[in-house]
């Protein structure tokens, strides 16, 4: 992971679910959560997304937007969002530019085979556009709650 707490968050503009576009420029002056997940509609990614969806009212109450990012194209992302009623934006970084900028596009290994993929990671970006908290190699259980607690501590 190349980014750390205090670093300036890389800029981005990506297409997102429900016909939206998300960009760091549109979030200027507001804190937000940017979480990276490997693949839409897989078991771990579904658990993580549903946990963030469940906590969405608390994030909204703190004035914080949640954005999920994967390499998936928009069609599977839209199906995933619709299937699970995910109201927050799920963005497509099909070219992995944002994943690379955040240091989450890494070499992985499964069954002895090496490949490139997204390392499940979460970033809290403060109102000044700096990284306020980082969770590399996220363990899903209790993660959304830990992120919400960190965001509440910023307020």
N, C-alpha and C positions, 0 to 999 in steps of 0.2 A: 504494500500500500504506500503510494508515494505522497499522498496528501495527509496533513496532520491538523490538529486543532490550531486555530489562529491563521491558517493559510487562507488566501483569497480563493473563493470558490470559482472553478472554471465556468465560463459562460456557456449557455446552451439555448437552442431552439429546437423543439421536436414536435412531430405530430403526436396527438394523444387521443384516447378513447372519447367517444361521443362527439367526434368531429372537432375536438378542441386542438389548440396548439399551446404548448407550455414553453415558457422562456424565462431565463434568469432575469432578463430586462424587465419583464412584466411583474416580477416579484421584488423588484428593488424597494427597499425600505420595509420589507416584511420578512419575518423568519419563515422558513419552510423545511420540510423533511424530504429528502431525496433518497429513496431506497432502491437498490439494484437487485433484481431477482433473475435467476437463470432462464426460466421458460414458463410462459403462461399455461395455466390449467394443468400443471403437474402437482403432485401431492404437497410437497413442501411449499411451493410458491402459492398454492391455493390457501394453505393454512396461514401463511404470512399475510397475504392480501386480505383475507377475511378478518384477521386480528386487527389490522389497520382500519378496516371498514368499521368494525365494532367500536373502535376507539375514536372514530372520526368526530363524534360530537364533542369529545374532550379536546381534541386538537383544534376544532373550530372555535370552541370557547376560549382558547388561548390565542386565537387569531393566527393559527398556523395551518398552512396548506400541506397536504401530503401528496407526493408524486411518486409513483412506481415507475421504474425504467427497466426494460429488457431489450434484447436484440430482435425480438419477434417483430414480424411485419404487422400492419394495422389490423388485418382481417382476424387473425387469431387473438389479438389483444381485445378487439371489440367483442368477439364471442365470449372471451373470458370475463370481461367486465359485465356483460349482459347476463351470463349464466349465474354469476354470484352476486349481482346487484351492487357492483363496486362503483360508488359515486365519485370517488376521487380520480384524478387523471392517471391513466396508465400510458406512459410514453413509449414510442418506438425509436430505438437507437440502432436501426438496421445496419448502419455502416460502422458502428461501434466507436464513433468519434468521442462521444460523451463518456462512454465506459473507459476508453483509453485515457481521457483527460483526468478522470477521477481515479485511475489506477486500479480499476476492478476487472479489466479484461486481462486475464492471466492464463498461464499454462496450467492445465488441470490433468489429472490422471485417473482413469477408471479401468479396472481390470488389466493393468499394465500398459494401457494405451494412452498416449499423451495427445491432448487436443487443447484448443483455446476456448475459453468460456468465461462467463461472468461469475466472479466470486461474490456470493451474497453479502452485501455491505450496505450500511446506512450512514447518511450524513445529515446532520442538523446544520442548516445555514442560518446565521443570525441576520438581523435587519441591515447590518452593514455589509453583507455579502461575504462574510468570513465563516469558515468552518468552526462551529461551536462545539461539535461532538462528532466522533467517528466510531462506528462499530464495524470492524473488519471480520470476515468469516463468521457471520451471524448464525447464532443458534436460535431457531424460531420460537421455541417455548419461552413465553414471557417477554419477548423482544419488543413488541409494540408498546407494552406497558412501561418498559425501561426507557424507551424513546420518549414517551409522553411525560414521564417523570423528569427527564433531562430538559425537555422543552419547558415544562412548568417552572423549573429552577431558573431558566433564563428570564422569565417574565418579571 
